[in-house]
Amino acid sequence: MPRQPVDGQSGLAILRRRRAVLALLLLAFEVDLLYYPVDVALPIHVAHVFGGPSILEAVWTGFGVGAITGSFLVGLLQRLPQRAVLVGATAGWALAILATLTLAVTRTRATRRALAVR
């Protein structure tokens, strides 16, 4: 099968023609931007705040359970408009990150106050 010549703008042309591909690309970028710092800092944070590898195992297990649950929900979400699903997924991820950060900051402040009292 002969190869078709590829010009340098073919990928950009696809992004312009198919908005859903652009939306998925942006969603993947947002997830990477929000998740990778968590992936790197999570073992350090769990060791510092909760102090043990078994807690880290539980956290990673929770991530896995959430991923499996999300994959089952994808089948149910096919009936909804694609834009609403993308916006909802991004907003849900952002809220989960904010809740986690809020919990971490609150717990760290409480720990520092408790240590300062002693």
C-alpha positions as MATLAB code, in Angstrom:
seq = 'MPRQPVDGQSGLAILRRRRAVLALLLLAFEVDLLYYPVDVALPIHVAHVFGGPSILEAVWTGFGVGAITGSFLVGLLQRLPQRAVLVGATAGWALAILATLTLAVTRTRATRRALAVR';
ca = [
       0.000    0.000    0.000;
       1.624    3.289   -1.066;
       2.026    5.935    1.585;
       0.158    9.178    1.185;
       2.246   12.343    1.358;
       1.667   14.243    4.580;
       1.867   17.991    4.765;
       2.862   19.819    7.931;
      -0.611   21.221    8.554;
      -2.627   18.020    8.469;
      -2.899   17.691   12.264;
      -3.961   21.299   12.674;
      -6.515   20.888    9.902;
      -8.056   17.955   11.761;
      -8.244   20.031   14.951;
     -10.001   22.820   13.049;
     -12.487   20.492   11.350;
     -13.303   18.275   14.317;
     -13.973   20.266   17.476;
     -14.431   17.074   19.504;
     -10.803   16.097   18.826;
      -9.662   19.537   19.956;
     -11.810   19.258   23.089;
     -10.321   15.838   23.908;
      -6.807   17.177   23.348;
      -7.467   20.070   25.721;
      -9.043   17.731   28.258;
      -5.989   15.464   28.152;
      -3.762   18.514   28.639;
      -5.801   19.660   31.644;
      -5.739   16.212   33.242;
      -1.974   15.986   32.737;
      -1.514   19.465   34.161;
      -3.593   18.641   37.242;
      -2.634   15.006   37.805;
       1.126   14.730   37.334;
       2.011   17.025   40.249;
      -0.264   14.846   42.414;
       1.407   11.693   41.111;
       4.865   13.008   42.030;
       4.011   14.579   45.379;
       1.541   11.994   46.695;
       4.065    9.518   48.155;
       5.906   12.347   49.916;
       2.684   13.876   51.222;
       1.279   10.564   52.455;
       4.562    9.653   54.167;
       4.744   13.069   55.831;
       1.120   13.464   56.907;
      -0.133    9.905   57.380;
       3.190    8.120   57.825;
       3.031    4.753   56.213;
       3.183    2.781   53.004;
      -0.107    1.016   53.785;
      -1.935    4.361   53.580;
      -0.317    5.036   50.213;
      -1.483    1.623   49.028;
      -5.030    2.498   50.100;
      -4.869    5.808   48.236;
      -3.647    4.130   45.031;
      -6.359    1.487   45.446;
      -8.917    4.278   45.692;
      -7.587    5.752   42.452;
      -7.940    2.351   40.785;
     -11.488    1.841   42.034;
     -12.371    5.320   40.789;
     -10.880    4.579   37.366;
     -12.826    1.336   37.036;
     -16.048    3.014   38.195;
     -15.464    5.827   35.717;
     -14.964    3.384   32.872;
     -18.320    1.768   33.649;
     -20.003    5.175   33.813;
     -18.751    6.045   30.337;
     -21.266    3.598   28.882;
     -24.081    5.352   30.713;
     -22.893    8.807   29.694;
     -23.097    8.089   25.962;
     -26.685    9.305   26.021;
     -25.686   12.774   27.250;
     -24.316   15.578   25.064;
     -20.568   15.252   24.579;
     -19.842   18.822   25.668;
     -21.701   18.352   28.950;
     -19.745   15.174   29.692;
     -16.390   16.873   29.000;
     -17.240   19.918   31.093;
     -18.618   17.747   33.895;
     -15.552   15.492   33.922;
     -13.183   18.457   34.017;
     -15.180   20.203   36.738;
     -15.403   17.005   38.793;
     -11.652   16.470   38.551;
     -10.947   20.075   39.538;
     -13.309   19.829   42.521;
     -11.654   16.609   43.659;
      -8.206   18.243   43.493;
      -9.448   21.320   45.371;
     -11.071   19.168   48.062;
      -7.876   17.164   48.477;
      -5.741   20.295   48.712;
      -8.144   21.876   51.199;
      -8.042   18.757   53.364;
      -4.253   18.635   53.199;
      -3.827   22.303   54.126;
      -6.361   22.061   56.964;
      -4.732   18.952   58.375;
      -1.235   20.451   58.088;
      -2.301   23.638   59.890;
      -3.982   21.631   62.657;
      -0.865   19.494   63.053;
       1.365   22.570   63.276;
      -0.920   24.136   65.894;
      -0.941   20.937   67.922;
       2.844   20.718   67.801;
       3.225   24.394   68.743;
       1.071   23.951   71.858;
       3.388   21.309   73.294;
];
